[in-house]
């Protein structure tokens, strides 16, 4: 895929006279003046059919160069190339005041440090702070400038000191935009592969691929940061060398004239070296094919990412909202899931779409990144988005084939694993969604008992059997029991087949059984959601169901693995006849399981329950990897710890600013609060709006994940302090509606618990 437009994010221009280089040296070859015109001429040879949009131009790394003259040459060149940008070179002795003025020059986008200015010997062993003074970070932070950094030291990105400095400076100076040159100096691919994960979570970091001929370095960046943070760069004029850099042991070697004799007969196949720029493109193609980049990704990497980073051209920043307005004309309701409608959060502000999701970070269509401090995939990603271990299992399955005329054996292995975790269960059926799974469970229960009526206590999906509970006793009462869950389209003839009772209310269940016991097929309920049941309640429900010949079905879809490994019923010591799992079972990949005893599952052998896509292989592979990881790591302990930390910040800052927040002492793994105020929904909308402005998806509910670290929650706590302060001031001024930048959020739907 040849990109139609190209923007070079790493190219050098210079005049030989300014370099002060003597003797044989690459930089002494070629013309005396290597300007943007020379760059254009050479790049057109590599991209004859692409439009060159411009470049991010740098001076040249030379130990004794005349920095002032080089910066002056750069500025002069940019004057006649308005679509390009440049970075200023400096030394450790440079005057910050001088650069504060230079940085105002049109076309200058930031700074380019070189390790040659370090006073350490050899300079290649320098710490970042040895050749980049802190005033550069501070100035870049203050003015949102770019820094293109070529790190050194033997292990490059795998070096702990480099990692520590990058992390601390990027967090301290979050307005600075750091580009790690050469894929984080990934000439040795293993350095980038092993070090890249330490930078996860930084929102102000990018990588250019200049001069890199190792596909593994590029793949590591794509896997960790996605295509939006990778920039094509030529490293011109290095791109014109015939040869390449290769990983060699713990280091790397340059294969080029002067280091290798291409006529050596011991070299296999009599290799004829090609331009390094072409070798780099070949590495990118390998990485692109392996990762599965599409045409839009390639356009972004070769042009759009740099234009967005450098703020070249018009960018509305409203692509996400505009896309949603268009979508609502084609997709009824705008989304496939009621809980994902932006209208429920902050209308016209909440990002409806994501392009990337990793850990607890999501990115919208405009390239804005947010930390998800809400439900993290509506509870489906308990390990965090794009968990590497689960993804590894899924990639294996995809590479081997995910669908076939035959069945995936992983579904047998998963059944064995689920029955091992739940010794009371002996049989398993699968579907791919929670709503499907509860429907399968109800069909099985009805088939096993040959009865019709279902008693419910909880939220169990959208299917007719469940929404029949919301038909009411007459059309006049239709939709009253569960506001927000319209039963329109559910046959009136199902009225009376599904009956609801309230959590911890034994009398309501007794009434249902007294009136329908002979025809009651099952009691389905969430064993817990936000609080433990009253002592003996689950046992009472189980025994009452069994006395009338009904089955007990536990819906563990939401609370499931987050409160207790294997489900909350194992924590409470009450076994059902059937249990249903979905959401977190596959950590974001569609998979749901219905497990039960031999007697309870008898109906599954006789009733027709069948679907083609229940036989694909990705879901079971993901579930097995998810369960393996949750067996090794105490996920419930972690998410409870994170949830408690979040609740602490909520309470601390609410008290500091005297905000009317209500907490009910529920599970920290499903932490939540609400505003006790006549304008409760307006305040909830305002809270979400202010959190978005600070880079967080925020609501009154959070489902913590394994990917939420204490450090992330500390950053969230700092944002909470500022947001609660602002809300307090707005409340005191009585300006709630005036402070909203869009309509008030909708209230969603009512639950039974």
C-alpha positions in Angstrom: 0.0 0.0 0.0 1.8 3.1 -1.3 0.6 6.2 0.7 -1.0 8.9 -1.5 0.6 11.6 0.7 3.8 11.7 2.6 5.1 13.9 5.4 8.6 13.1 6.5 8.8 13.3 10.3 12.6 13.0 10.5 14.9 14.6 7.8 18.2 16.5 8.1 19.2 19.6 6.2 22.6 21.3 6.5 25.5 23.2 4.9 28.8 21.5 5.0 30.5 24.7 6.2 28.5 24.8 9.3 29.4 21.2 10.4 33.1 21.8 10.9 33.8 18.2 10.0 37.2 17.2 8.6 38.5 14.1 7.0 36.5 11.2 5.5 33.0 11.3 6.8 29.5 10.6 5.4 28.4 14.2 6.0 31.3 15.5 3.9 30.1 13.6 0.9 27.5 15.1 -1.5 26.7 18.7 -2.2 27.9 21.6 -0.1 24.3 22.6 0.6 21.7 19.9 1.4 18.4 21.9 1.6 14.7 21.0 1.5 14.9 21.1 -2.3 17.5 18.3 -2.3 15.3 16.3 0.1 12.3 16.7 -2.2 14.3 15.5 -5.2 15.6 12.4 -3.5 12.2 11.5 -1.8 10.4 11.7 -5.1 12.7 8.9 -6.3 11.4 6.8 -3.4 7.7 7.9 -3.7 7.3 8.8 -7.4 3.5 8.6 -7.2 2.9 10.2 -3.8 2.5 13.9 -2.9 5.2 15.2 -0.6 3.3 17.3 2.0 6.4 18.5 3.8 8.7 17.4 6.6 9.9 18.0 10.1 13.4 19.1 9.5 16.4 18.8 11.8 19.9 20.1 11.8 22.7 17.6 11.6 24.5 15.7 14.4 28.0 17.0 14.4 30.1 17.5 17.6 31.7 20.8 16.5 29.0 22.3 14.4 28.1 26.0 14.5 24.6 25.7 16.2 23.6 29.3 15.6 24.4 29.1 11.8 22.6 25.7 11.5 19.5 27.0 13.2 19.6 30.1 11.0 19.8 27.9 7.9 16.9 25.9 9.1 14.8 29.0 9.7 15.6 30.4 6.3 14.6 27.2 4.5 11.3 27.0 6.4 10.4 30.5 5.2 9.9 29.2 1.7 8.3 25.9 2.7 5.3 26.8 4.7 4.0 23.3 4.9 7.0 22.1 6.8 8.3 22.5 10.3 11.7 22.5 12.0 13.3 21.7 15.3 16.1 23.8 16.9 19.4 22.4 17.9 20.9 23.5 21.2 23.7 22.6 23.6 24.0 22.3 27.3 25.5 25.8 27.4 22.7 27.4 25.3 20.9 30.4 26.7 17.2 29.7 27.5 16.4 33.3 26.9 17.7 33.2 23.4 15.6 30.1 22.6 12.5 31.6 24.2 12.7 34.2 21.3 13.8 31.8 18.6 10.9 29.5 19.3 8.5 32.2 18.3 9.8 32.0 14.7 7.2 30.8 12.3 7.7 27.2 11.3 9.7 26.2 14.4 7.9 23.4 16.3 10.3 22.5 19.0 13.8 21.1 19.8 16.2 18.5 18.7 18.8 17.5 21.3 22.0 15.6 20.4 24.1 13.6 22.7 27.3 15.2 21.3 26.6 18.2 23.5 27.0 16.0 26.6 30.2 16.5 28.6 30.3 12.8 29.4 32.9 10.6 27.7 32.0 8.7 25.6 28.8 10.7 24.8 27.1 7.6 23.6 26.9 6.5 27.3 25.1 9.7 28.3 22.0 9.9 30.4 19.2 12.0 28.7 19.8 14.7 31.3 23.5 14.9 30.3 22.5 16.4 26.9 19.0 17.8 27.5 18.6 20.5 30.2 15.3 20.7 32.0 14.6 24.2 30.6 13.9 22.5 27.2 11.3 20.2 28.8 9.7 23.2 30.6 9.6 25.4 27.5 8.1 22.6 25.4 5.6 21.9 28.1 4.5 25.6 28.3 4.1 26.0 24.6 3.1 22.4 23.5 6.3 22.0 21.5 7.8 18.9 20.0 11.1 17.3 21.2 12.6 14.7 18.9 14.9 12.6 21.1 17.6 10.2 19.9 18.3 8.3 23.1 21.7 6.6 23.6 23.3 4.2 26.0 23.9 0.5 25.2 20.4 -0.8 25.8 18.6 2.3 24.4 14.9 1.9 25.3 15.6 -1.1 27.5 17.9 1.0 29.6 16.3 1.6 33.1 17.8 5.1 33.4 16.4 6.1 30.0 13.0 4.7 30.9 13.0 6.5 34.3 13.8 9.8 32.7 11.3 9.5 29.9 8.5 8.5 32.3 9.3 11.2 34.8 9.8 14.0 32.3 6.7 13.2 30.2 4.5 13.1 33.3 6.0 16.2 34.8 5.9 18.1 31.5 2.7 16.7 30.0 2.4 19.5 27.5 5.6 18.6 25.8 5.2 16.2 22.8 8.1 13.7 22.8 9.1 11.9 19.6 11.5 9.0 20.2 13.6 8.9 17.1 14.4 5.7 15.3 11.6 3.7 17.0 13.2 4.5 20.4 16.6 3.8 18.8 15.4 0.3 17.9 18.4 -0.5 15.7 18.6 -3.5 18.0 15.0 -4.7 17.9 15.2 -6.5 21.2 15.8 -3.2 23.0 12.6 -1.7 21.8 10.6 -5.0 22.2 11.7 -5.4 25.8 11.5 -1.7 26.8 8.4 -0.4 25.1 5.9 -1.6 27.7 7.4 0.5 30.4 6.1 3.6 28.6 2.6 2.4 28.4 0.1 5.0 29.6 2.1 8.1 28.4 -0.2 10.2 26.3 2.4 12.6 25.0 4.8 10.3 23.3 5.3 9.3 19.6 7.8 7.3 17.7 9.4 8.0 14.3 10.6 5.0 12.3 13.5 6.8 10.6 16.4 4.5 9.6 14.9 1.4 11.2 15.1 -1.8 9.1 13.9 -4.2 11.8 10.2 -5.0 11.6 10.2 -6.2 15.2 10.9 -2.7 16.5 7.9 -1.3 14.5 5.7 -4.2 15.6 6.5 -3.6 19.2 5.3 0.0 18.9 2.2 -0.9 17.0 1.2 -3.5 19.6 1.9 -1.2 22.6 0.8 2.2 21.2 -1.1 1.5 18.0 -0.7 3.1 14.6 -1.7 6.6 15.7 1.6 7.1 17.5 4.0 5.9 14.7 5.4 8.4 12.3 7.2 7.7 9.0 10.6 9.4 8.8 13.3 9.0 6.2 16.3 10.0 8.3 17.5 11.8 5.1 20.3 11.8 4.0 21.0 8.6 5.9 18.2 7.1 3.8 20.5 7.4 0.8 23.1 5.0 2.2 23.2 1.6 0.5 22.9 -0.9 3.3 21.1 -1.3 6.6 21.4 -1.6 10.4 20.8 -5.1 11.7 20.3 -6.5 15.2 23.5 -8.4 16.2 23.6 -10.0 19.7 23.0 -7.3 22.3 24.0 -4.5 19.9 23.6 -3.8 16.2 25.8 -3.4 13.1 25.8 -1.2 10.1 26.1 -3.2 6.9 27.4 -0.6 4.4 30.4 0.2 2.3 33.3 0.7 4.7 32.0 -2.0 7.1 31.5 -4.8 4.7 33.0 -5.9 1.4 30.0 -6.6 -0.9 32.2 -8.5 -3.3 33.3 -11.0 -0.6 32.5 -14.5 -2.1 31.6 -15.7 1.3 28.5 -13.5 1.3 25.6 -15.7 0.0 24.0 -14.8 -3.2 26.3 -11.9 -4.1 24.0 -9.3 -2.4 23.6 -5.9 -4.0 22.7 -3.4 -1.3 19.8 -1.1 -1.8 19.0 2.3 -0.3 18.5 2.2 3.5 15.3 4.2 2.9 13.9 1.2 0.9 15.1 -1.3 3.5 13.2 0.7 6.1 10.1 0.6 3.9 10.5 -3.1 3.5 10.6 -3.5 7.3 7.5 -1.4 7.6 5.7 -3.6 5.0 6.5 -6.7 7.0 5.3 -5.1 10.2 2.2 -3.8 8.5 1.2 -7.2 7.1 1.9 -8.9 10.4 -0.2 -6.3 12.4 -2.9 -6.0 9.8 -2.7 -2.3 9.1 -5.3 -1.0 6.7 -5.1 1.8 4.1 -6.3 4.4 6.6 -3.6 3.3 9.1 -0.9 3.7 6.4 -2.2 7.1 5.5 -2.0 8.1 9.1 1.5 6.8 9.7 2.9 8.4 6.5 1.2 11.7 6.8 -1.8 12.4 9.0 -0.3 11.5 12.4 2.5 14.1 11.8 0.1 16.8 10.6 -2.1 16.3 13.6 0.9 16.3 16.0 2.3 19.5 14.4 -1.1 21.1 14.0 -0.6 21.6 10.3 -3.8 22.2 8.4 -7.4 22.5 9.7 -8.5 19.9 12.2 -12.0 20.4 13.6 -11.5 18.1 16.6 -15.2 17.2 16.2 -14.9 14.2 13.9 -16.1 11.9 16.7 -19.3 13.9 17.3 -20.0 14.4 13.6 -19.7 10.7 13.0 -22.2 10.0 15.7 -24.7 12.5 14.2 -24.4 10.7 10.9 -24.6 7.3 12.5 -28.0 8.0 14.2 -29.4 8.4 10.7 -28.4 4.9 9.9 -28.4 3.0 13.2 -31.5 3.2 15.3 -30.6 4.5 18.7 -27.1 5.3 17.4 -25.4 2.3 19.1 -25.9 -1.4 19.6 -26.0 -1.1 23.4 -28.2 1.2 25.4 -25.4 1.6 28.1 -23.0 2.9 25.4 -25.2 5.8 24.2 -23.4 9.1 24.7 -26.7 10.6 25.7 -26.5 8.7 28.9 -23.2 10.3 29.8 -22.7 13.8 28.4 -24.6 14.4 25.2 -22.6 16.0 22.4 -19.4 15.7 24.4 -18.9 12.0 25.3 -16.9 10.2 22.6 -19.1 7.5 21.1 -16.4 5.7 19.2 -12.9 4.4 19.9 -10.1 3.6 17.4 -7.7 2.1 20.0 -8.1 0.7 23.5 -5.3 -0.6 25.6 -5.1 -1.3 29.4 -7.5 1.4 30.6 -6.8 3.9 27.8 -9.1 4.6 24.9 -8.6 6.8 21.9 -11.4 8.5 19.9 -11.7 9.4 16.2 -10.0 12.7 16.8 -7.0 11.1 18.4 -7.9 12.2 21.9 -6.8 9.8 24.6 -8.7 9.1 27.8 -8.2 7.0 30.9 -11.3 5.0 31.4 -12.6 5.4 35.0 -16.1 4.2 34.2 -17.2 0.7 33.3 -14.4 -0.4 31.1 -16.3 -2.1 28.3 -19.5 -2.3 30.4 -17.7 -4.8 32.6 -16.4 -7.0 29.9 -12.7 -6.2 30.3 -11.8 -7.2 33.8 -8.1 -7.6 32.9 -8.1 -4.4 31.0 -8.4 -3.6 27.3 -6.2 -5.6 24.9 -4.7 -7.8 27.6 -1.5 -9.2 26.1 -2.0 -12.8 27.3 -5.5 -13.0 26.1 -4.6 -11.4 22.8 -1.7 -13.9 22.4 -4.1 -16.8 22.6 -6.5 -15.1 20.2 -3.8 -14.4 17.7 -2.8 -18.0 17.8 -6.3 -19.1 17.2 -6.7 -16.6 14.3 -3.5 -17.7 12.7 -4.6 -21.3 12.9 -8.1 -20.6 11.7 -11.0 -19.6 13.9 -14.0 -21.2 12.1 -14.4 -24.6 10.4 -16.8 -27.2 9.3 -15.7 -28.9 12.5 -15.8 -27.8 16.1 -13.0 -26.1 18.2 -11.6 -28.5 20.8 -11.0 -25.5 23.1 -14.7 -25.6 23.9 -14.2 -29.0 25.5 -11.2 -27.7 27.4 -13.1 -24.7 28.5 -16.0 -26.9 29.7 -13.5 -29.0 31.7 -12.0 -25.9 33.3 -15.4 -24.4 34.2 -16.5 -27.6 35.8 -13.2 -27.8 37.7 -13.8 -24.3 39.1 -17.4 -25.2 39.9 -17.4 -28.8 41.2 -21.2 -28.7 41.6 -21.6 -28.3 37.8 -21.1 -31.1 35.3 -22.4 -29.8 31.9 -21.8 -26.7 29.8 -23.4 -24.9 26.9 -22.1 -21.8 25.1 -23.4 -18.8 23.4 -21.6 -15.5 22.6 -23.4 -12.8 24.6 -24.9 -12.5 28.1 -28.5 -11.9 26.8 -28.2 -15.0 24.6 -26.8 -17.0 27.6 -29.7 -16.1 30.0 -32.1 -17.0 27.2 -30.4 -20.3 26.7 -30.6 -20.9 30.5 -34.3 -20.1 30.6 -35.0 -22.4 27.6 -33.1 -25.2 29.3 -35.0 -24.6 32.6 -38.3 -24.6 30.8 -37.4 -27.7 28.8 -36.2 -29.6 31.9 -39.2 -28.8 34.1 -41.8 -28.6 31.2 -43.1 -25.4 32.9 -43.5 -21.8 31.7 -43.3 -19.2 34.4 -40.0 -17.5 35.4 -39.3 -15.4 38.5 -36.7 -12.8 38.1 -34.6 -10.6 40.4 -32.0 -8.6 38.4 -31.2 -7.5 34.9 -31.0 -10.3 32.5 -31.0 -8.9 28.9 -33.3 -7.8 26.2 -35.1 -10.9 25.0 -38.8 -11.4 25.0 -38.9 -13.8 28.0 -37.3 -11.1 30.2 -39.1 -8.0 28.9 -42.3 -9.9 29.4 -42.0 -8.8 33.0 -42.4 -5.2 31.9 -45.7 -5.8 30.1 -47.5 -5.1 33.4 -50.9 -6.4 34.3 -52.5 -4.3 31.5 -51.4 -2.1 28.6 -51.9 0.9 31.0 -49.0 -0.4 33.2 -46.8 -1.5 30.3 -43.2 -0.4 30.9 -43.7 0.7 34.5 -41.8 -2.0 36.4 -38.5 -1.3 34.6 -38.5 2.3 33.4 -36.2 2.7 30.4 -36.7 -0.9 29.1 -39.5 -0.6 26.7 -41.4 -3.9 26.1 -42.8 -2.7 22.8 -42.7 -5.6 20.3 -42.9 -8.2 23.0 -46.2 -10.2 22.5 -48.9 -9.3 25.0 -49.6 -13.0 25.2 -46.4 -13.4 27.2 -47.9 -11.2 30.0 -47.7 -13.1 33.3 -45.0 -15.5 32.2 -42.2 -13.6 33.8 -42.7 -12.1 37.3 -40.3 -9.9 39.3 -39.4 -9.8 43.0 -37.2 -7.5 44.9 -33.7 -8.4 46.2 -33.8 -9.6 49.8 -37.7 -9.6 49.8 -38.8 -13.1 50.7 -42.5 -12.2 50.8 -42.6 -11.1 47.2 -41.0 -14.4 46.1 -43.5 -16.3 48.4 -46.4 -14.6 46.6 -45.1 -15.6 43.2 -44.6 -19.2 44.3 -48.0 -19.3 46.0 -49.7 -18.2 42.8 -47.6 -19.9 40.2 -45.6 -22.6 41.9 -47.0 -25.5 39.9 -46.0 -23.8 36.7 -42.7 -22.1 37.9 -39.8 -23.3 35.8 -37.0 -21.2 37.3 -36.0 -18.4 39.6 -33.2 -16.4 37.9 -31.4 -13.8 39.8 -28.2 -11.9 40.3 -26.8 -13.4 43.5 -25.3 -10.0 44.3 -24.6 -6.7 42.6 -23.5 -3.9 44.9 -24.0 -5.6 48.4 -24.0 -9.0 50.1 -27.4 -10.5 50.4 -29.1 -10.6 53.7 -28.0 -13.6 55.7 -29.8 -16.7 54.6 -31.6 -15.0 51.6 -29.9 -17.0 48.8 -30.5 -20.2 50.7 -34.1 -19.3 51.2 -34.6 -18.6 47.4 -32.9 -21.9 46.6 -35.0 -23.9 49.0 -38.2 -22.2 48.0 -37.6 -22.9 44.3 -36.7 -26.5 44.9 -39.8 -27.1 47.1 -42.1 -26.2 44.2 -40.0 -28.1 41.6 -38.3 -25.0 40.0 -34.7 -24.5 39.2 -32.4 -21.8 40.6 -30.4 -19.9 38.0 -27.7 -17.5 39.1 -26.8 -14.7 36.6 -23.1 -14.0 37.3 -22.6 -12.0 34.1 -21.7 -8.7 35.8 -20.6 -9.6 39.4 -19.0 -12.9 38.3 -15.3 -13.0 38.4 -14.7 -9.5 39.8 -16.1 -10.2 43.4 -14.8 -13.7 43.6 -13.0 -16.1 41.3 -15.6 -18.4 39.8 -18.5 -16.2 40.8 -20.1 -14.6 43.8 -22.1 -17.7 44.7 -18.9 -19.5 45.5 -18.1 -16.7 48.0 -21.5 -17.1 49.6 -21.4 -20.9 49.5 -24.7 -21.3 47.8 -24.8 -23.5 44.6 -27.5 -23.0 42.0 -28.8 -25.5 39.5 -27.5 -23.4 36.6 -25.1 -20.4 36.4 -24.6 -18.0 33.6 -21.3 -16.2 32.7 -20.4 -13.7 30.0 -18.8 -10.3 29.8 -15.4 -10.8 31.7 -15.3 -14.5 30.8 -13.5 -13.6 27.5 -12.1 -10.3 28.6 -13.8 -8.4 25.7 -14.1 -11.3 23.3 -17.6 -12.6 22.8 -18.1 -15.8 24.8 -20.8 -16.8 27.3 -21.3 -20.0 29.2 -24.3 -21.8 30.8 -23.1 -24.4 33.3 -25.3 -26.7 35.4 -25.9 -30.0 37.1 -26.8 -33.1 35.1 -30.5 -32.9 36.2 -30.8 -29.2 35.5 -29.2 -29.5 32.0 -31.4 -32.4 30.9 -33.5 -30.0 28.8 -30.4 -29.0 26.8 -30.4 -32.5 25.3 -34.0 -32.3 24.0 -34.8 -28.6 23.2 -33.4 -27.2 20.0 -30.7 -24.7 21.0 -28.2 -24.1 18.1 -26.2 -21.4 16.4 -23.4 -21.4 13.8 -21.3 -18.7 15.5 -21.4 -20.5 18.8 -18.9 -22.9 17.2 -16.2 -20.4 16.3 -12.9 -20.8 18.1 -11.9 -17.3 19.3 -14.3 -17.1 22.2 -13.2 -20.3 23.9 -9.5 -19.5 23.3 -10.0 -16.1 24.9 -11.9 -17.5 27.8 -9.2 -20.2 28.5 -6.5 -17.5 28.5 -8.6 -15.3 30.7 -9.2 -18.0 33.3 -5.6 -19.0 33.3 -4.5 -15.5 34.1 -7.2 -15.1 36.8 -6.0 -18.3 38.4 -2.5 -16.9 38.6 -3.4 -13.4 39.8 -5.9 -12.5 42.5 -7.9 -10.1 40.3 -10.7 -9.6 42.9 -8.2 -8.5 45.5 -6.7 -6.0 43.0 -9.9 -4.4 41.8 -11.2 -4.2 45.4 -8.0 -2.3 46.3 -8.3 0.0 43.3 -12.0 0.6 44.0 -11.3 1.5 47.6 -8.6 3.9 46.6 -11.1 5.6 44.2 -13.8 5.7 46.9 -11.3 7.3 49.3 -10.6 10.1 46.8 -14.3 10.6 46.2 -15.1 10.9 49.9 -12.0 13.0 50.7 -12.5 15.7 48.1 -16.3 15.7 48.4 -15.8 16.5 52.1 -13.2 19.1 51.3 -15.6 21.0 49.0 -18.8 20.1 50.8 -20.4 18.4 47.8 -23.7 16.5 48.3 -22.4 13.1 47.3 -24.0 9.9 48.5 -22.2 6.6 49.0 -24.0 3.4 50.0 -21.1 1.3 51.1 -21.3 -1.1 48.2 -18.6 -3.4 46.7 -15.5 -1.4 45.7 -15.2 -3.6 42.6 -18.4 -1.8 41.4 -17.8 1.5 43.2 -20.4 4.2 42.7 -21.8 7.5 44.0 -24.6 9.9 43.1 -25.4 13.5 43.8 -28.1 14.2 46.4 -29.4 17.3 44.8 -32.5 18.5 43.0 -30.4 18.8 39.9 -28.8 15.4 40.2 -28.6 14.6 36.5 -27.3 18.1 35.7 -24.5 17.6 38.2 -23.7 14.1 36.9 -23.4 15.6 33.4 -21.2 18.4 34.6 -18.9 16.0 36.4 -18.5 13.9 33.3 -17.9 17.0 31.2 -15.2 18.2 33.5 -13.5 14.8 33.7 -13.4 14.6 29.9 -11.6 18.0 29.8 -8.9 16.5 32.1 -8.5 13.3 30.0 -10.7 10.9 31.9 -13.9 9.0 31.0 -15.7 9.7 34.3 -19.2 8.8 35.6 -20.7 8.0 39.0 -19.7 4.4 38.5 -16.3 2.6 38.0 -15.6 -1.0 37.4 -11.9 -1.2 38.1 -9.7 -3.6 36.1 -6.3 -5.3 36.5 -4.9 -2.6 34.2 -5.7 0.2 36.7 -2.5 0.8 38.7 -2.2 2.8 41.9 -0.3 5.4 39.9 -3.2 5.8 37.5 -5.6 6.2 40.4 -3.4 8.8 42.0 -3.6 10.8 38.7 -7.3 10.3 38.8 -7.4 11.5 42.4 -5.6 14.7 41.4 -8.2 15.3 38.7 -11.1 14.6 41.1 -9.8 17.3 43.5 -9.8 19.9 40.7 -13.2 18.7 39.3 -14.9 18.7 42.7 -13.5 22.1 43.4 -14.9 23.4 40.1 -18.3 21.8 40.8 -18.4 23.4 44.3 -17.7 26.8 42.8 -20.4 26.3 40.2 -22.9 25.2 42.8 -22.2 28.2 45.0 -22.7 30.5 42.0 -25.9 28.7 40.9 -24.5 28.3 37.4 -25.0 24.6 36.7 -27.0 24.8 33.5 -24.8 27.7 32.2 -21.7 25.6 32.8 -22.9 22.7 30.7 -21.6 22.6 27.1 -24.3 20.3 25.9 -27.7 18.8 26.9 -28.3 17.0 30.3 -27.6 13.3 30.3 -30.4 10.8 30.1 -31.0 8.7 33.2 -30.8 5.2 31.6 -33.0 2.4 33.0 -34.0 1.2 36.4 -32.7 -2.1 37.8 -34.3 -4.4 40.3 -31.1 -4.3 42.4 
